[in-house]
Amino acid sequence: MSHTETPSAQPTARPTAQPGTGSVVVFAGVAKRYGTHLALTAFDLTLQAGELVALLGPSGSGKTTALRVLAGLESTDDGRILINGDDVSGLPTSRRDMGMVFQSYSLFPHLSAGENVEFGLRMRRVPAAERRERAAAALALVGLDAHYGRFAHELSGGQQQRVALARALVTRPRVLLLDEPLSALDAKVRVQLRDEIRRIQTELGITTLFVTHDQDEALAVADRVAVMRDGRIEQVGTPEELYTRPATPFIADFVGLSNRLPGVVRHGFARVHGVVLPLLDPSHADGPVRVYVRQEDLTLVPAGQPGDASSNTSPAGTSLAGTSPAGTSLAGTVLLSSFLGSLRRTSVQLDQGGTVVVQHDVRDRHEPGAAVVVRFAGAPVPVEAAI
């Protein structure tokens, strides 16, 4: 067969749920050391059958190490890895039945897209006719059924990564591993392929571990997100849970965009320049703190508008021990307003010191130098003790 012909002129059937998908994966007390550096510490995580879990964290947090340990590319120093109850910790990569996609496409340049997808099947000694049929079906799944005979240099970056995804799926692995698969793509293609990965993963019902440092990517694609820091998981939850109820200030700062403001905790509330806000953790000890306030939990109005309520005191009837602290505001001056397409972000210098960034509707313009009032929505806030 030449490199430019399609293996069959007949319509290609799209794959349905495949044997081996929907596996349960368990990391149980896994530890991994590189010399004196502990890359993973007592790492515990369960992926339910058919679930997509994203490992999210900054560089060096251990997320790629966790993926490589699951793949068998790295050994464990402690703990176990179970797939459907079977301990695979001592098995080589070739016997773990994983499909892997990495940031680099790693396509063979001398093979066509179809032949690249066939490669894993060839290594498994699958008959030629079945190889071609399954490779064509996998390429159809990723929207490249017309590109079977094309070489890597004839494909865009997004198309090459789709071929890599088809190659990972064609062997019908028990688990799909995605290590920063979109990092090398431009913004528009990255969003498109992100959505395609989620569609395909849902369609096939394959258990998937997705490693990324991009919070938007993790929140958009995952059933659950595990936020990592220094080789440990700080919190696991749905995207909504992580965003609205971060367990730690680190998560509040890393997941979403937050303002960090000096404040004081007393009686289960935080006071910021006189504005009183409820705490996510009402048991936090009294004393000086840093308060994390989401940009979208603030609104802007021009100073002097009726009801602008620019005040350093709580509403009538509200005290630090009260239960209805929402609705207070602070006065300030606009420093900068950035146009971001569907929204704006405006920086405000507060009259009492410090700055905040407010995310708001693109139609609301506030020019630099304008006097404004920043309104606090009164959403519960995470805090950490000031050092």
N, C-alpha and C positions, 0 to 999 in steps of 0.2 A: 504494500500500500504506500502511495506517495504521501508526502507531508502535507499536501494541500487538499486532499480529498476527504470528504466526510465518510465515516465508516458505513453509514446506511442512509438510504434515501427515504426510508420510512419514518413516520413521526416517532419521536422518542418518548417513552413513558416516563413520567416524573416519579422519582422514588417516593415511596410511602415510608411509614415508620419501619425501621430496619432491625434485624436481629442484633442484639447486643446493646441497643440503646436503652436509656432509662435506668442506668446503673446507680446504685447508692455508693457514694465515696465517703470514707471517713479518715480524717487525719486524727490520730490519737496520741497526744503527747509528743509530737515530732520535734526533734531538735537537730540542728545542723550547725557544725562549726567549720570555720576556715582558719586554721591556726588558732590564734587566741580570740578571734572574732566569732561571736555567737550570732549567726544569721537568722536562726529560728530558735525560739525558746518556748517549750511546752505548747506547741502549736496544736490547737484543737479546732476542728471545723468539719461539719457534715454537709455534703451536697446531696439533697434528696433526688430521687429518680426524676429525670427530665428537667431538672432545675438549672438555671443559669445563675451562677454566683460570680460576682466580680470581686477581685482582690484589688483594693484601691489604697494607694499610699505614695509618699514621696520616694525619690531615689534612695536606695539603700535600706528600705523598710523591710525587705525580705520577701516581697510578693513573687518575684521571679524565681527565687530559690524554692519557694513552696511549690510552684508549678513544676520546676525541674525535678524536684524530689518525687512528685507524683508521677512524672513521666518516666522515672528511672534513670534520668540523665545525671542525677546526683544521688549518692547514698545517704542514708540517715545515720545519725550518731545515737539516736534514741527514739523511742516511740514506734508506732506501727502505722501502716497505710492499708486500709481495707477497701476492697471493691466487692460489693454484694456479699459481704461477710468474709471474703477470702483475704488472707494477709498476703499482699504482693510486695512487701518491703524488700524481700531478697531476690525478686525476679528481675531479669534484665529488661531493658526497654522493649526489645522485640517480643517479649511474652506478656506485656501488659495491655496490649490492644488499645493503644491511644492514637487519636488523630491530633496532629499538632500543626499549628500555623503560627509563624513568627513574624516579627517586624520586617525582616528581609524576606523577599518572596522565595528565594532559593530554588528557582526553576532551572532545569537543565537547558542551557541555551541551544544545544544541538538537537533538542527534541521539540516536537510541536506541542501545543497545549494539550491535545488529547493524549499524546504519548507521555507527557509529564503526569497526567492524571492516572494513566494506566500503570505507571512505574511500580507502585506498591503492590498492585495486583500481579504484575509480572514476577516480583520477588516471592509472592505467595503461590506461584505456579498455577494461577488461574488460566484456564484455556483461552486462547486468543479471541474467539468469537464472544465469549462472555466478558472478557476484558473491554473490548470495544463497546459493547452494549452498555456496560456499567459506567464506563468513562463518559460516554455520550450523555447518559442520564444525569450524571453528576454535573456535567457542564451545563445541561439544560436547567438544572436546579438553581444554578447561580447566574442564569441568564446569558450563557455564552455558548449555546448550542450551535451557533453559526461560526464559531471560532475554533473548531476542533483542529484544523490544520495549520493554524497560525503559530509562528514562533514568538518567543518572549519579546524580542525587539520590535515586533509588529503590534504589541499590545501596550495599552496605557498602564500606569501604575495600578490603578484600580482594577483593571482587567487581570493583571498579573496576580493580584492578591485574591481575586475570585477564583482563578485557576488553582492557586495554593489551597484555598478553602475546599474546592471540589476534590483535590488530591487527598486532603485529610479525611473527607467524608466517604470517598468511594470504597474504602476498605471496611466500612461499617464498624467503626470503632465503638468500644463501650463508653468512652469518654472523649470529649473534644476539648483540647487545650489551646487557648488563644493568648499568645504573649505579645502584648502591645501591637496587635495586628494592623492597626490603622495609623500608627504614628508617622509613617513615611508618606502619607497621602495629604493632598491639599484639603482645605477645610470643607468644601462642598462635597467632594468625593468621599471624604471621611464620614460625613453624616449619612450619605446615601448608602454606603457599604455597611455602616453600623446598623441601619435599619434592616438591610438585607440579611445580615447575620442573625439578627433577632427573629426575623420572619422564618428563616430556614431552620434555626434551632427549635423554634416552637413547632414548626411543621413536622420535623423529624422526631421531636421528643427526646433529643439526645442530651444527656447530662454534660454541662459545659462549665469549665473554669476559665474566666476571662480576666487577664491581668492588664491593668491600666493605671496611669498616673493622672488621667484626665477625669475630673469629678463629673463633668457633664456627660461624658461617655458612660461612666459607671451607672449614674442615676437613670440614664435613658434606656439602657439595654438590660439591666439585671433584674432578676426576681428578688435577690438579696445582695447586699454589698457588705463585704468584710473590710473594715478600715484598719490598715496595719501601720505600726510604728515600732521601730527598733526590734524587729523580729517577732512581735506579738500582735495579736488582734485586740484592738481597743474597743470595737463594737461591731456587732453583726445585726443587720436589720434590713427591712425593706427600704427602698430609697426614701419614701415618705417619712419613715421612722427616724432615719439618720438625719434628715434635713430638719424636721420639726422638733425632734427631741434628742439632740446630740448628747451622748453620755459624758463627754469630756470637752473642755475648752479646745483641745487640739482638734477634735472632730468638728466643732462649731466653726473653727477657723479654716479647716481644710476643705470641708464640704459646704459649698456656698460661699458667699462673700459677706463678711461681717465687719462691723466697726468695733474697734477695741477702745473702750472709754474707761477712764478712772472713776471709781465709785466707792461706795461704802455699803456694806450689808448690815442691816439691823432688823431683827424680828421677822426674818423670812422674806424680806424685800431688799432690793438694791436701789440706792439713791444715786442718781447721776445729775449733778448740778441742780438738785432739787426735784428732778423728775423721778417718780417712784415707780419701779417696775417689779412684777412678780418674778420669783426665781424658779427655774426648772427644778432645782433641788432646794426646797424650802428649809432643809436641815443644815444648810451651809453655815459655818461659824461666822459670827459677827466680826466685822473688821474691814480694813481697806481691801479692795478687790479690783480686778479688771473685768469689765462687763462687756459681753459680746452681743451686739445688736445687729440683726440682719438689715441689709440695705433696703430691702423691700418692706420692712416693718417701720419705715419712716416715710413721711409725706412732706411735701413742700407747698407753702402758700406764700404769696407776697405779703410782706409786713404791712399792717394797717388795714387788712381786709376785716370786715365784720366777723367776729368770732375767731380771730386768729389765736386767741388765748395764749399769747406769749407771756409766760409766767414762770417763775422759779419755784412755785409752790404747787402742791397737789390740789386737785379740785376740792370744792367745798365738801366737807364731811369725810375726806380721805386722809388717813395718817399712815405712818409706816406700818402700823399694825392693822390697817384696813384691808378690805377685800376687793376694792374696785379702783385700782390705781391707774387705769388707762385714761388717756386723753390729755396729758400734759404736753407742753411744748417748750422749745427754747429758741431764742432769737439768734440770728447770725447773718453773715454776708457771703454771697456766692463767690467762690474762687474760680471755678472752672466747670463747664458743662460739656460733656462729650456725647456726640451723636453716635448711637450704636444700632441704627436701623429701626427696629421695632420698639426701642426704649432709649432713654437717656440715663446717664449717670452724672450727678451734679455734686461737686465738692463744696462744702459749706464750712466757713470759719465761724465757730460758735463765739458769741460775745463773751461767754464765761471761760473761754479757753478750749483748745483742741479743735479738731476737725471731724466731720462726718461725711460719708458719701451716701447719697440717696439715689435709689433706682426708681425711676418713675416713667410715666407715659411720655412717649416721644413728642406728643403735641403740646406738652407743658414746657415752655421755654423760660429759663431764668438766666439772664445775662450776668456775666461777671461784674461784681460790684453792687448787684441788687440786694436790698435788704429783704430777708425772708424769715419765715418762721418754720422750724422743723417740728413736726408733730410725731410723737411716739405712739405706735399702735397699742402698746401695752402688752405685747406678746411675752410669755415667759422667757427669761434669758438665762444662759449659762454664765457662770462667773468662775474666776480662779483667784486665789489669794495673791495680792500684790506683793512683790518681793522688794 
